[in-house]
């Protein structure tokens, strides 16, 4: 029977690229996200390339909806907790609590909801894998990034704790922590639609990472032999030596 991978936030960016990559690796991919039109486009593209994909409209912060989704799923071998994002760059003194709550809900509670409800299926598969897509912001913060860092620190804590709690069960827990990745919407959403500010993040950086780079890394980690667990993998572009050390061409 074909193994099943569930990818959240699969309508665009890293989620869409990961879904396509896992489909290419032989998985039937369940695409979960809020935007039906985007999901249909991704599923159609995967199908046109010979892959198997099923789009499902789902808000990972809606617990009853997630529980219903899990009940309808017969099998789950891989769960990729990708849904997330950042809102705003205000300093702590000026940040809006609603923005922090929104980031925490989708990044942390969304990961919790999906992991809790699908864990029985992952264990039953006999060889389950949970992927948590965090960020280098899970380990170090920066001015204007506290709310996002709080959420990503939370995801890191979930992955590290879950790995301890599942020791002895046939389930791996993999955390992928990207640095600078240029995708269609991440920075644009963070800067509330200001395209100039969004573009400035990558100014002078010849090759920031792409969604496909992260998707390739996730697929590589997931397809290691069952006894091999990639606990934590930090991935940055060559131009980014650390959070504050980025080479920018004139």
MDAnalysis code that builds the backbone (N, CA, C; Angstrom):
import MDAnalysis as mda
import numpy as np

u = mda.Universe.empty(750, n_residues=250, atom_resindex=np.repeat(np.arange(250), 3), trajectory=True)
u.add_TopologyAttr("name", ["N", "CA", "C"] * 250)
u.add_TopologyAttr("resid", np.arange(1, 251))
u.add_TopologyAttr("resname", ["UNK", "UNK", "UNK", "UNK", "UNK", "UNK", "UNK", "UNK", "UNK", "UNK", "UNK", "UNK", "UNK", "UNK", "UNK", "UNK", "UNK", "UNK", "UNK", "UNK", "UNK", "UNK", "UNK", "UNK", "UNK", "UNK", "UNK", "UNK", "UNK", "UNK", "UNK", "UNK", "UNK", "UNK", "UNK", "UNK", "UNK", "UNK", "UNK", "UNK", "UNK", "UNK", "UNK", "UNK", "UNK", "UNK", "UNK", "UNK", "UNK", "UNK", "UNK", "UNK", "UNK", "UNK", "UNK", "UNK", "UNK", "UNK", "UNK", "UNK", "UNK", "UNK", "UNK", "UNK", "UNK", "UNK", "UNK", "UNK", "UNK", "UNK", "UNK", "UNK", "UNK", "UNK", "UNK", "UNK", "UNK", "UNK", "UNK", "UNK", "UNK", "UNK", "UNK", "UNK", "UNK", "UNK", "UNK", "UNK", "UNK", "UNK", "UNK", "UNK", "UNK", "UNK", "UNK", "UNK", "UNK", "UNK", "UNK", "UNK", "UNK", "UNK", "UNK", "UNK", "UNK", "UNK", "UNK", "UNK", "UNK", "UNK", "UNK", "UNK", "UNK", "UNK", "UNK", "UNK", "UNK", "UNK", "UNK", "UNK", "UNK", "UNK", "UNK", "UNK", "UNK", "UNK", "UNK", "UNK", "UNK", "UNK", "UNK", "UNK", "UNK", "UNK", "UNK", "UNK", "UNK", "UNK", "UNK", "UNK", "UNK", "UNK", "UNK", "UNK", "UNK", "UNK", "UNK", "UNK", "UNK", "UNK", "UNK", "UNK", "UNK", "UNK", "UNK", "UNK", "UNK", "UNK", "UNK", "UNK", "UNK", "UNK", "UNK", "UNK", "UNK", "UNK", "UNK", "UNK", "UNK", "UNK", "UNK", "UNK", "UNK", "UNK", "UNK", "UNK", "UNK", "UNK", "UNK", "UNK", "UNK", "UNK", "UNK", "UNK", "UNK", "UNK", "UNK", "UNK", "UNK", "UNK", "UNK", "UNK", "UNK", "UNK", "UNK", "UNK", "UNK", "UNK", "UNK", "UNK", "UNK", "UNK", "UNK", "UNK", "UNK", "UNK", "UNK", "UNK", "UNK", "UNK", "UNK", "UNK", "UNK", "UNK", "UNK", "UNK", "UNK", "UNK", "UNK", "UNK", "UNK", "UNK", "UNK", "UNK", "UNK", "UNK", "UNK", "UNK", "UNK", "UNK", "UNK", "UNK", "UNK", "UNK", "UNK", "UNK", "UNK", "UNK", "UNK", "UNK", "UNK", "UNK", "UNK", "UNK", "UNK", "UNK", "UNK", "UNK", "UNK", "UNK"])
u.atoms.positions = np.array([
    [0.842, -1.199, 0.000],
    [0.000, 0.000, 0.000],
    [0.880, 1.252, 0.000],
    [0.461, 2.240, -0.767],
    [1.242, 3.469, -0.883],
    [1.265, 4.222, 0.446],
    [2.446, 4.645, 0.917],
    [2.511, 5.409, 2.162],
    [1.885, 6.788, 1.987],
    [1.374, 7.337, 3.092],
    [0.646, 8.610, 3.066],
    [1.407, 9.659, 3.860],
    [1.571, 10.821, 3.245],
    [2.198, 11.966, 3.909],
    [1.202, 13.112, 3.971],
    [1.022, 13.677, 5.150],
    [0.172, 14.848, 5.335],
    [1.077, 16.066, 5.462],
    [0.824, 17.075, 4.655],
    [1.627, 18.305, 4.683],
    [0.696, 19.477, 4.956],
    [0.940, 20.193, 6.034],
    [0.127, 21.371, 6.335],
    [0.741, 22.610, 5.687],
    [-0.084, 23.623, 5.490],
    [0.390, 24.821, 4.801],
    [0.849, 24.504, 3.396],
    [0.136, 23.575, 2.744],
    [0.613, 23.011, 1.482],
    [0.164, 23.775, 0.249],
    [-0.455, 24.928, 0.431],
    [-0.993, 25.642, -0.730],
    [0.032, 26.525, -1.432],
    [1.178, 26.770, -0.792],
    [2.156, 27.692, -1.375],
    [3.505, 27.483, -0.689],
    [4.550, 28.005, -1.294],
    [5.861, 28.060, -0.670],
    [6.438, 26.705, -0.297],
    [7.020, 26.628, 0.888],
    [7.693, 25.408, 1.334],
    [6.725, 24.235, 1.393],
    [5.490, 24.469, 1.838],
    [4.522, 23.391, 1.927],
    [4.203, 22.788, 0.578],
    [3.961, 23.632, -0.415],
    [3.655, 23.143, -1.761],
    [4.850, 22.403, -2.356],
    [6.040, 22.958, -2.162],
    [7.247, 22.325, -2.696],
    [7.502, 20.980, -2.014],
    [7.255, 20.907, -0.711],
    [7.449, 19.654, 0.026],
    [6.455, 18.597, -0.426],
    [5.220, 19.001, -0.637],
    [4.215, 18.062, -1.125],
    [4.635, 17.469, -2.470],
    [5.099, 18.311, -3.366],
    [5.535, 17.833, -4.681],
    [6.741, 16.909, -4.558],
    [7.666, 17.252, -3.674],
    [8.866, 16.440, -3.499],
    [8.532, 15.076, -2.907],
    [7.661, 15.037, -1.906],
    [7.279, 13.759, -1.303],
    [6.468, 12.908, -2.281],
    [5.637, 13.559, -3.086],
    [4.901, 12.809, -4.114],
    [5.875, 12.167, -5.089],
    [6.928, 12.910, -5.435],
    [7.949, 12.368, -6.328],
    [8.717, 11.211, -5.712],
    [8.734, 11.173, -4.370],
    [9.417, 10.083, -3.662],
    [8.501, 8.886, -3.428],
    [7.269, 8.958, -3.942],
    [6.379, 7.803, -3.881],
    [5.261, 7.867, -2.864],
    [5.105, 9.002, -2.194],
    [4.032, 9.133, -1.209],
    [2.736, 9.619, -1.851],
    [1.622, 9.147, -1.324],
    [0.342, 9.799, -1.583],
    [0.287, 10.974, -0.618],
    [0.167, 12.172, -1.147],
    [0.287, 13.362, -0.321],
    [-1.084, 13.983, -0.089],
    [-1.404, 14.198, 1.178],
    [-2.623, 14.913, 1.554],
    [-2.237, 16.359, 1.806],
    [-2.765, 17.246, 0.979],
    [-2.436, 18.664, 1.037],
    [-3.439, 19.376, 1.930],
    [-2.985, 19.912, 3.037],
    [-3.883, 20.574, 3.980],
    [-3.529, 22.050, 4.086],
    [-4.506, 22.901, 3.837],
    [-4.317, 24.346, 3.957],
    [-5.692, 25.010, 3.873],
    [-5.731, 26.335, 4.009],
    [-7.011, 27.040, 4.065],
    [-7.533, 27.466, 2.696],
    [-6.659, 27.636, 1.700],
    [-7.085, 28.215, 0.424],
    [-7.339, 27.120, -0.613],
    [-8.603, 26.910, -0.886],
    [-9.002, 25.814, -1.766],
    [-8.440, 25.968, -3.175],
    [-8.468, 27.177, -3.714],
    [-8.015, 27.368, -5.094],
    [-6.532, 27.048, -5.233],
    [-5.738, 27.476, -4.259],
    [-4.301, 27.192, -4.307],
    [-4.039, 25.697, -4.138],
    [-4.783, 25.075, -3.251],
    [-4.625, 23.634, -3.046],
    [-4.911, 22.858, -4.323],
    [-5.969, 23.242, -4.998],
    [-6.333, 22.554, -6.242],
    [-5.232, 22.712, -7.286],
    [-4.622, 23.885, -7.342],
    [-3.529, 24.112, -8.295],
    [-2.336, 23.219, -7.990],
    [-1.978, 23.133, -6.708],
    [-0.839, 22.296, -6.312],
    [-1.132, 20.830, -6.594],
    [-2.336, 20.376, -6.249],
    [-2.707, 18.981, -6.481],
    [-2.698, 18.651, -7.973],
    [-3.193, 19.576, -8.777],
    [-3.223, 19.347, -10.225],
    [-1.813, 19.252, -10.799],
    [-0.923, 20.089, -10.303],
    [0.462, 20.058, -10.776],
    [1.133, 18.745, -10.404],
    [0.898, 18.292, -9.177],
    [1.481, 17.023, -8.745],
    [0.941, 15.870, -9.596],
    [-0.356, 15.881, -9.849],
    [-0.973, 14.831, -10.666],
    [-0.430, 14.828, -12.087],
    [-0.189, 16.032, -12.624],
    [0.328, 16.132, -13.992],
    [1.738, 15.575, -14.108],
    [2.424, 15.500, -12.969],
    [3.790, 14.961, -12.950],
    [3.816, 13.491, -12.526],
    [2.626, 12.891, -12.472],
    [2.533, 11.469, -12.164],
    [2.429, 11.138, -10.691],
    [2.283, 12.170, -9.841],
    [2.172, 11.942, -8.413],
    [0.735, 11.795, -7.965],
    [0.566, 11.452, -6.702],
    [-0.754, 11.244, -6.123],
    [-0.973, 12.270, -5.017],
    [-2.028, 13.084, -5.159],
    [-2.268, 14.158, -4.192],
    [-3.754, 14.344, -3.949],
    [-4.072, 14.670, -2.718],
    [-5.453, 14.909, -2.310],
    [-5.539, 16.242, -1.559],
    [-6.218, 17.253, -2.104],
    [-6.342, 18.532, -1.410],
    [-7.457, 18.495, -0.367],
    [-7.174, 19.046, 0.809],
    [-8.172, 19.118, 1.880],
    [-8.106, 20.509, 2.500],
    [-9.209, 21.228, 2.465],
    [-9.253, 22.547, 3.092],
    [-9.287, 22.361, 4.603],
    [-8.300, 22.934, 5.290],
    [-8.184, 22.717, 6.731],
    [-7.453, 23.890, 7.381],
    [-8.001, 24.358, 8.488],
    [-7.352, 25.356, 9.339],
    [-6.789, 24.603, 10.539],
    [-5.467, 24.561, 10.663],
    [-4.855, 23.743, 11.716],
    [-5.126, 24.293, 13.114],
    [-5.616, 25.513, 13.215],
    [-5.943, 26.070, 14.536],
    [-7.360, 25.718, 14.980],
    [-8.140, 25.111, 14.088],
    [-9.527, 24.722, 14.380],
    [-9.538, 23.275, 14.859],
    [-9.522, 23.074, 16.163],
    [-9.378, 21.722, 16.720],
    [-10.483, 20.775, 16.261],
    [-11.766, 21.155, 16.313],
    [-12.791, 20.224, 15.836],
    [-12.588, 19.826, 14.376],
    [-12.173, 20.772, 13.531],
    [-11.933, 20.460, 12.121],
    [-10.759, 19.503, 11.970],
    [-9.711, 19.718, 12.764],
    [-8.548, 18.831, 12.707],
    [-8.923, 17.429, 13.173],
    [-9.735, 17.336, 14.214],
    [-10.160, 16.024, 14.699],
    [-11.004, 15.293, 13.652],
    [-11.873, 16.028, 12.973],
    [-12.681, 15.418, 11.915],
    [-11.791, 14.952, 10.757],
    [-10.807, 15.754, 10.420],
    [-9.839, 15.397, 9.377],
    [-9.128, 14.091, 9.739],
    [-8.684, 13.994, 10.994],
    [-7.956, 12.805, 11.432],
    [-8.850, 11.563, 11.391],
    [-10.104, 11.731, 11.764],
    [-11.028, 10.583, 11.744],
    [-11.233, 10.056, 10.334],
    [-11.205, 10.942, 9.365],
    [-11.458, 10.540, 7.981],
    [-10.220, 9.973, 7.285],
    [-9.076, 10.043, 7.954],
    [-7.825, 9.592, 7.350],
    [-7.542, 8.155, 7.767],
    [-7.464, 7.261, 6.810],
    [-7.259, 5.846, 7.120],
    [-5.823, 5.543, 7.520],
    [-4.881, 6.337, 6.982],
    [-3.473, 6.019, 7.197],
    [-2.651, 7.297, 7.210],
    [-1.600, 7.313, 8.020],
    [-0.647, 8.421, 7.992],
    [0.722, 7.885, 8.369],
    [1.654, 8.006, 7.431],
    [3.030, 7.563, 7.663],
    [3.954, 8.730, 7.986],
    [3.642, 9.890, 7.419],
    [4.472, 11.082, 7.607],
    [3.565, 12.278, 7.843],
    [3.899, 13.071, 8.847],
    [3.221, 14.343, 9.092],
    [4.257, 15.453, 9.022],
    [4.047, 16.391, 8.115],
    [4.938, 17.551, 8.010],
    [4.190, 18.771, 8.541],
    [4.580, 19.214, 9.738],
    [3.980, 20.399, 10.349],
    [4.669, 21.643, 9.797],
    [4.146, 22.120, 8.681],
    [4.745, 23.256, 7.991],
    [3.950, 24.545, 8.174],
    [2.654, 24.456, 8.418],
    [1.830, 25.667, 8.524],
    [2.397, 26.600, 9.590],
    [2.529, 27.864, 9.248],
    [3.103, 28.832, 10.193],
    [3.176, 30.208, 9.558],
    [4.115, 30.999, 10.043],
    [4.288, 32.322, 9.482],
    [4.551, 33.360, 10.543],
    [4.900, 34.559, 10.073],
    [5.223, 35.679, 10.960],
    [4.351, 36.868, 10.613],
    [4.015, 37.642, 11.635],
    [3.216, 38.857, 11.446],
    [3.881, 39.990, 12.211],
    [4.331, 40.995, 11.485],
    [4.851, 42.193, 12.129],
    [6.314, 42.118, 12.529],
    [6.910, 43.321, 12.669],
    [8.298, 43.448, 13.117],
    [8.409, 44.478, 14.235],
    [7.324, 44.673, 14.975],
    [7.338, 45.655, 16.052],
    [8.193, 45.170, 17.221],
    [8.798, 46.119, 17.923],
    [9.535, 45.796, 19.138],
    [8.552, 45.332, 20.208],
    [9.055, 44.666, 21.227],
    [8.211, 44.159, 22.301],
    [7.354, 45.270, 22.895],
    [7.936, 46.454, 23.064],
    [7.220, 47.572, 23.682],
    [6.000, 48.002, 22.880],
    [6.017, 47.719, 21.572],
    [4.948, 48.200, 20.697],
    [4.133, 47.092, 20.054],
    [4.489, 45.851, 20.285],
    [3.845, 44.733, 19.582],
    [2.391, 44.576, 19.992],
    [1.578, 44.139, 19.024],
    [0.162, 43.896, 19.292],
    [-0.047, 42.479, 19.795],
    [-0.687, 42.303, 20.934],
    [-0.932, 40.961, 21.456],
    [-1.671, 40.058, 20.469],
    [-2.535, 40.632, 19.649],
    [-3.280, 39.819, 18.680],
    [-2.337, 39.191, 17.658],
    [-1.290, 39.940, 17.263],
    [-0.317, 39.388, 16.320],
    [0.441, 38.230, 16.953],
    [0.839, 38.393, 18.199],
    [1.555, 37.328, 18.894],
    [0.660, 36.100, 19.043],
    [-0.586, 36.326, 19.372],
    [-1.512, 35.209, 19.541],
    [-1.724, 34.476, 18.228],
    [-1.845, 35.228, 17.130],
    [-2.036, 34.599, 15.822],
    [-0.835, 33.734, 15.451],
    [0.376, 34.246, 15.697],
    [1.579, 33.468, 15.389],
    [1.676, 32.223, 16.255],
    [1.352, 32.374, 17.547],
    [1.416, 31.233, 18.457],
    [0.377, 30.179, 18.074],
    [-0.800, 30.627, 17.710],
    [-1.879, 29.693, 17.364],
    [-1.503, 28.827, 16.171],
    [-1.032, 29.447, 15.096],
    [-0.783, 28.658, 13.890],
    [0.497, 27.846, 14.007],
    [1.556, 28.426, 14.568],
    [2.830, 27.707, 14.651],
    [2.828, 26.633, 15.730],
    [2.370, 26.991, 16.924],
    [2.477, 26.074, 18.063],
    [1.217, 25.227, 18.239],
    [0.069, 25.877, 18.382],
    [-1.171, 25.120, 18.595],
    [-1.527, 24.307, 17.356],
    [-1.262, 24.852, 16.178],
    [-1.495, 24.083, 14.950],
    [-0.667, 22.816, 14.914],
    [0.605, 22.931, 15.278],
    [1.478, 21.747, 15.333],
    [0.976, 20.765, 16.385],
    [0.558, 21.279, 17.536],
    [0.016, 20.420, 18.592],
    [-1.239, 19.691, 18.117],
    [-2.171, 20.434, 17.508],
    [-3.419, 19.836, 17.043],
    [-3.169, 18.693, 16.061],
    [-2.339, 18.956, 15.067],
    [-2.085, 17.935, 14.039],
    [-1.345, 16.742, 14.617],
    [-0.374, 16.997, 15.462],
    [0.427, 15.908, 16.019],
    [-0.400, 15.029, 16.950],
    [-1.167, 15.636, 17.829],
    [-1.986, 14.849, 18.751],
    [-2.996, 13.984, 18.021],
    [-3.683, 14.562, 17.051],
    [-4.768, 13.820, 16.404],
    [-4.264, 12.739, 15.459],
    [-3.077, 12.928, 14.870],
    [-2.565, 11.940, 13.918],
    [-1.577, 10.964, 14.539],
    [-1.201, 11.193, 15.790],
    [-0.218, 10.316, 16.417],
    [-0.645, 8.848, 16.443],
    [-1.911, 8.515, 16.746],
    [-2.292, 7.088, 16.690],
    [-2.073, 6.462, 15.316],
    [-2.341, 7.217, 14.249],
    [-2.123, 6.698, 12.891],
    [-0.624, 6.514, 12.621],
    [0.177, 7.463, 13.094],
    [1.618, 7.394, 12.876],
    [2.220, 6.198, 13.598],
    [1.776, 5.947, 14.814],
    [2.261, 4.781, 15.562],
    [1.801, 3.496, 14.886],
    [0.540, 3.473, 14.469],
    [-0.020, 2.272, 13.836],
    [0.680, 1.929, 12.523],
    [1.271, 2.934, 11.871],
    [1.966, 2.675, 10.605],
    [3.182, 1.775, 10.810],
    [3.705, 1.751, 12.026],
    [4.882, 0.938, 12.321],
    [6.185, 1.594, 11.947],
    [6.105, 2.753, 11.283],
    [7.308, 3.469, 10.847],
    [6.924, 4.920, 10.549],
    [6.437, 5.619, 11.558],
    [5.945, 6.978, 11.357],
    [7.043, 8.016, 11.483],
    [6.797, 9.162, 10.848],
    [7.735, 10.284, 10.937],
    [6.962, 11.576, 11.116],
    [7.351, 12.341, 12.131],
    [6.806, 13.676, 12.355],
    [7.896, 14.679, 12.030],
    [7.588, 15.605, 11.143],
    [8.522, 16.683, 10.818],
    [7.956, 17.982, 11.367],
    [8.779, 18.704, 12.120],
    [8.420, 20.025, 12.609],
    [9.313, 21.030, 11.898],
    [8.696, 21.929, 11.143],
    [9.457, 22.961, 10.449],
    [9.528, 24.181, 11.359],
    [10.662, 24.350, 11.995],
    [10.820, 25.495, 12.888],
    [11.571, 26.597, 12.149],
    [12.655, 27.074, 12.703],
    [13.409, 28.185, 12.117],
    [14.653, 28.391, 12.959],
    [15.643, 29.077, 12.404],
    [16.766, 29.476, 13.244],
    [16.295, 30.443, 14.332],
    [15.115, 31.038, 14.150],
    [14.525, 31.882, 15.197],
    [14.098, 31.060, 16.409],
    [14.156, 29.740, 16.295],
    [13.863, 28.878, 17.439],
    [15.012, 28.841, 18.434],
    [16.168, 29.400, 18.045],
    [17.363, 29.319, 18.887],
    [17.954, 30.679, 19.233],
    [17.677, 31.692, 18.427],
    [18.235, 33.013, 18.663],
    [17.217, 34.050, 18.211],
    [17.122, 35.139, 18.948],
    [16.156, 36.165, 18.578],
    [16.859, 37.423, 18.068],
    [16.083, 38.414, 17.706],
    [16.619, 39.640, 17.109],
    [15.576, 40.735, 17.278],
    [16.020, 41.964, 17.159],
    [15.112, 43.089, 17.344],
    [13.916, 42.995, 16.395],
    [12.743, 43.142, 16.941],
    [11.535, 43.077, 16.127],
    [11.040, 41.664, 15.863],
    [11.771, 40.670, 16.366],
    [11.403, 39.294, 16.056],
    [10.913, 38.483, 17.231],
    [10.603, 39.143, 18.343],
    [10.279, 38.394, 19.559],
    [9.053, 37.505, 19.400],
    [7.979, 38.029, 18.828],
    [6.757, 37.241, 18.707],
    [6.954, 35.987, 17.870],
    [7.666, 36.120, 16.756],
    [7.946, 34.977, 15.889],
    [8.889, 34.008, 16.584],
    [9.901, 34.546, 17.283],
    [10.852, 33.693, 17.992],
    [10.162, 32.909, 19.104],
    [9.232, 33.549, 19.803],
    [8.470, 32.846, 20.835],
    [7.752, 31.643, 20.230],
    [7.103, 31.853, 19.092],
    [6.365, 30.768, 18.450],
    [7.299, 29.655, 17.985],
    [8.418, 30.018, 17.400],
    [9.343, 28.999, 16.898],
    [10.095, 28.301, 18.028],
    [10.394, 29.035, 19.111],
    [10.936, 28.362, 20.289],
    [9.935, 27.311, 20.793],
    [8.648, 27.644, 20.717],
    [7.612, 26.705, 21.137],
    [7.605, 25.447, 20.286],
    [7.740, 25.601, 18.981],
    [7.782, 24.435, 18.101],
    [9.008, 23.568, 18.388],
    [10.141, 24.235, 18.629],
    [11.358, 23.492, 18.969],
    [11.149, 22.674, 20.243],
    [10.477, 23.278, 21.216],
    [10.219, 22.576, 22.477],
    [9.304, 21.375, 22.260],
    [8.309, 21.524, 21.389],
    [7.416, 20.394, 21.085],
    [8.224, 19.240, 20.495],
    [9.056, 19.542, 19.492],
    [9.828, 18.491, 18.817],
    [10.770, 17.789, 19.784],
    [11.508, 18.560, 20.592],
    [12.486, 17.974, 21.502],
    [11.810, 17.127, 22.582],
    [10.698, 17.614, 23.102],
    [9.992, 16.880, 24.148],
    [9.317, 15.629, 23.590],
    [8.707, 15.769, 22.434],
    [8.017, 14.634, 21.814],
    [8.986, 13.506, 21.507],
    [10.188, 13.863, 21.097],
    [11.183, 12.835, 20.800],
    [11.503, 12.010, 22.050],
    [11.566, 12.660, 23.192],
    [11.790, 11.955, 24.456],
    [10.594, 11.082, 24.814],
    [9.411, 11.650, 24.664],
    [8.197, 10.945, 25.080],
    [7.869, 9.756, 24.185],
    [8.310, 9.798, 22.930],
    [8.016, 8.711, 21.991],
    [9.144, 7.693, 21.894],
    [10.160, 7.858, 22.723],
    [11.278, 6.912, 22.696],
    [10.751, 5.498, 22.957],
    [11.042, 4.594, 22.024],
    [10.530, 3.229, 22.111],
    [9.360, 2.971, 21.193],
    [8.722, 4.030, 20.720],
    [7.643, 3.897, 19.738],
    [8.230, 3.963, 18.326],
    [7.533, 3.403, 17.335],
    [8.063, 3.401, 15.965],
    [7.787, 4.720, 15.231],
    [8.176, 5.817, 15.851],
    [7.941, 7.143, 15.271],
    [9.186, 8.006, 15.454],
    [9.660, 8.594, 14.366],
    [10.779, 9.538, 14.437],
    [10.234, 10.957, 14.536],
    [10.996, 11.832, 15.179],
    [10.650, 13.248, 15.244],
    [11.829, 14.036, 14.692],
    [11.590, 14.718, 13.576],
    [12.625, 15.460, 12.859],
    [12.294, 16.949, 12.909],
    [13.276, 17.750, 13.276],
    [13.089, 19.202, 13.234],
    [14.004, 19.789, 12.164],
    [13.419, 20.527, 11.248],
    [14.164, 21.243, 10.207],
    [14.067, 22.731, 10.523],
    [15.219, 23.386, 10.661],
    [15.257, 24.798, 11.060],
    [15.946, 25.628, 9.980],
    [15.177, 26.217, 9.059],
    [15.781, 27.026, 7.999],
    [16.184, 28.418, 8.483],
    [17.202, 28.947, 7.818],
    [17.562, 30.339, 7.986],
    [16.859, 31.167, 6.929],
    [17.629, 31.905, 6.128],
    [17.053, 32.820, 5.143],
    [16.511, 32.069, 3.925],
    [15.198, 32.058, 3.800],
    [14.524, 31.421, 2.664],
    [13.648, 32.452, 1.982],
    [13.781, 32.564, 0.693],
    [12.941, 33.506, -0.053],
    [11.766, 32.759, -0.669],
    [10.568, 33.063, -0.190],
    [9.346, 32.480, -0.741],
    [8.402, 33.598, -1.145],
    [7.278, 33.238, -1.737],
    [6.385, 34.231, -2.324],
    [5.726, 35.135, -1.289],
    [5.450, 34.611, -0.104],
    [4.586, 35.363, 0.809],
    [5.156, 35.654, 2.187],
    [6.176, 34.923, 2.643],
    [6.574, 35.018, 4.042],
    [6.900, 36.458, 4.465],
    [7.860, 37.085, 3.806],
    [8.252, 38.441, 4.200],
    [7.161, 39.453, 3.871],
    [6.434, 39.215, 2.789],
    [5.354, 40.135, 2.426],
    [4.285, 40.156, 3.514],
    [3.943, 38.995, 4.039],
    [2.982, 38.942, 5.141],
    [3.550, 39.580, 6.397],
    [4.822, 39.323, 6.640],
    [5.439, 39.856, 7.852],
    [5.435, 41.384, 7.860],
    [5.648, 41.969, 6.691],
    [5.670, 43.427, 6.583],
    [4.319, 43.979, 6.129],
    [3.285, 43.201, 6.340],
    [1.909, 43.639, 6.124],
    [1.680, 44.182, 4.709],
    [2.242, 43.485, 3.725],
    [2.028, 43.836, 2.335],
    [2.975, 44.860, 1.759],
    [3.938, 45.348, 2.525],
    [4.897, 46.344, 2.034],
    [5.974, 45.613, 1.231],
    [5.858, 45.650, -0.088],
    [6.762, 44.887, -0.947],
    [8.192, 45.406, -0.902],
    [8.377, 46.709, -0.694],
    [9.730, 47.267, -0.629],
    [10.470, 46.740, 0.599],
    [9.804, 46.743, 1.744],
    [10.433, 46.223, 2.960],
    [10.685, 44.725, 2.845],
    [9.758, 44.026, 2.224],
    [9.925, 42.580, 2.051],
    [11.130, 42.277, 1.167],
    [11.288, 43.036, 0.102],
    [12.410, 42.820, -0.817],
    [13.738, 43.174, -0.170],
    [13.739, 44.151, 0.720],
    [14.978, 44.601, 1.362],
    [15.614, 43.509, 2.218],
    [14.804, 42.569, 2.688],
    [15.347, 41.471, 3.501],
    [16.398, 40.696, 2.718],
    [16.192, 40.556, 1.415],
    [17.066, 39.736, 0.583],
    [18.004, 40.568, -0.289],
    [18.018, 41.867, -0.104],
    [18.814, 42.756, -0.957],
    [20.298, 42.384, -0.894],
    [20.896, 42.185, -2.061],
    [22.313, 41.898, -2.145],
    [22.696, 40.453, -1.871],
    [21.730, 39.628, -1.472],
    [22.013, 38.212, -1.207],
    [21.830, 37.456, -2.518],
    [22.925, 36.954, -3.053],
    [22.861, 36.355, -4.384],
    [21.927, 35.152, -4.432],
    [22.047, 34.271, -3.467],
    [21.239, 33.055, -3.494],
    [20.687, 32.702, -2.117],
    [19.602, 33.365, -1.703],
    [18.916, 32.870, -0.501],
    [18.334, 31.494, -0.806],
    [18.035, 30.745, 0.221],
    [17.427, 29.443, 0.000],
    [16.059, 29.597, -0.659],
    [15.623, 28.542, -1.339],
    [14.310, 28.524, -1.973],
    [13.431, 27.493, -1.274],
    [12.146, 27.546, -1.578],
    [11.223, 26.551, -1.040],
    [11.643, 25.146, -1.459],
    [12.154, 25.026, -2.676],
    [12.573, 23.711, -3.173],
    [13.786, 23.184, -2.412],
    [14.666, 24.081, -1.973],
    [15.810, 23.647, -1.162],
    [15.337, 22.997, 0.136],
    [14.365, 23.631, 0.784],
    [13.858, 23.098, 2.048],
    [13.084, 21.808, 1.807],
    [12.302, 21.774, 0.744],
    [11.547, 20.563, 0.413],
    [12.479, 19.382, 0.165],
    [13.563, 19.629, -0.550],
    [14.545, 18.584, -0.823],
    [15.162, 18.064, 0.474],
    [15.418, 18.984, 1.411],
    [16.000, 18.602, 2.699],
    [15.017, 17.770, 3.517],
    [13.762, 18.189, 3.536],
    [12.737, 17.435, 4.268],
    [12.603, 16.030, 3.697],
    [12.527, 15.930, 2.383],
    [12.374, 14.622, 1.745],
    [13.572, 13.731, 2.023],
    [14.767, 14.303, 1.976],
    [15.973, 13.530, 2.297],
    [15.891, 12.971, 3.719],
    [15.506, 13.820, 4.682],
    [15.441, 13.385, 6.079],
    [14.380, 12.301, 6.272],
    [13.229, 12.485, 5.633],
    [12.120, 11.531, 5.778],
    [12.463, 10.175, 5.167],
    [13.236, 10.177, 4.099],
    [13.514, 8.934, 3.375],
    [14.788, 8.235, 3.832],
    [15.376, 8.670, 4.967],
    [16.490, 7.902, 5.530],
    [15.950, 6.561, 6.044],
    [16.825, 5.573, 6.204],
    [16.368, 4.300, 6.773],
    [15.658, 4.515, 8.105],
    [14.727, 3.631, 8.428],
    [13.847, 3.822, 9.579],
    [14.589, 4.001, 10.893],
    [15.783, 3.412, 11.012],
    [16.515, 3.509, 12.275],
    [17.324, 4.807, 12.391],
    [17.319, 5.609, 11.329],
    [18.097, 6.855, 11.313],
    [17.172, 8.032, 11.591],
    [17.418, 8.756, 12.674],
    [16.609, 9.925, 13.019],
    [17.457, 11.191, 12.895],
    [17.049, 12.073, 12.036],
    [17.699, 13.383, 11.923],
    [17.023, 14.278, 12.955],
    [17.596, 14.319, 14.150],
    [16.946, 15.045, 15.243],
    [16.709, 16.506, 14.887],
    [17.758, 17.181, 14.452],
    [17.687, 18.618, 14.175],
    [18.636, 18.957, 13.050],
    [18.114, 19.623, 12.033],
    [18.945, 20.024, 10.910],
    [18.737, 21.516, 10.663],
    [19.801, 22.299, 10.848],
    [19.779, 23.735, 10.563],
    [20.301, 23.934, 9.150],
    [19.557, 24.645, 8.341],
    [19.953, 24.866, 6.952],
    [19.885, 26.353, 6.617],
    [21.001, 26.880, 6.133],
    [21.101, 28.290, 5.751],
    [21.729, 28.394, 4.368],
    [21.539, 29.521, 3.685],
    [22.287, 29.742, 2.449],
    [23.755, 30.001, 2.782],
    [24.622, 29.777, 1.839],
    [26.050, 30.003, 2.064],
    [26.345, 31.440, 2.480],
    [25.530, 32.365, 1.999],
    [25.755, 33.781, 2.306],
    [25.407, 34.133, 3.749],
    [24.747, 33.242, 4.452],
    [24.334, 33.526, 5.823],
    [25.109, 32.626, 6.780],
    [26.122, 33.202, 7.416],
    [26.942, 32.427, 8.345],
    [26.278, 32.295, 9.709],
    [25.439, 33.265, 10.051],
    [24.713, 33.266, 11.316],
    [23.558, 34.232, 11.162],
    [22.720, 34.314, 12.204],
    [21.534, 35.177, 12.115],
    [21.899, 36.605, 11.708],
    [23.006, 37.109, 12.262],
    [23.423, 38.498, 12.018],
    [24.537, 38.633, 10.998],
    [25.020, 37.525, 10.468],
    [26.166, 37.577, 9.560],
    [25.717, 37.132, 8.183],
    [25.381, 38.112, 7.332],
    [24.913, 37.830, 5.972],
    [25.754, 38.628, 4.994],
    [26.289, 37.946, 4.008],
    [27.071, 38.651, 2.983],
    [26.122, 39.213, 1.924],
    [26.230, 40.511, 1.724],
    [25.391, 41.187, 0.728],
    [26.309, 41.871, -0.287],
    [26.102, 41.547, -1.545],
    [26.907, 42.173, -2.594],
    [26.496, 43.636, -2.739],
    [27.440, 44.492, -3.122],
    [27.122, 45.922, -3.300],
    [26.052, 46.121, -4.365],
])
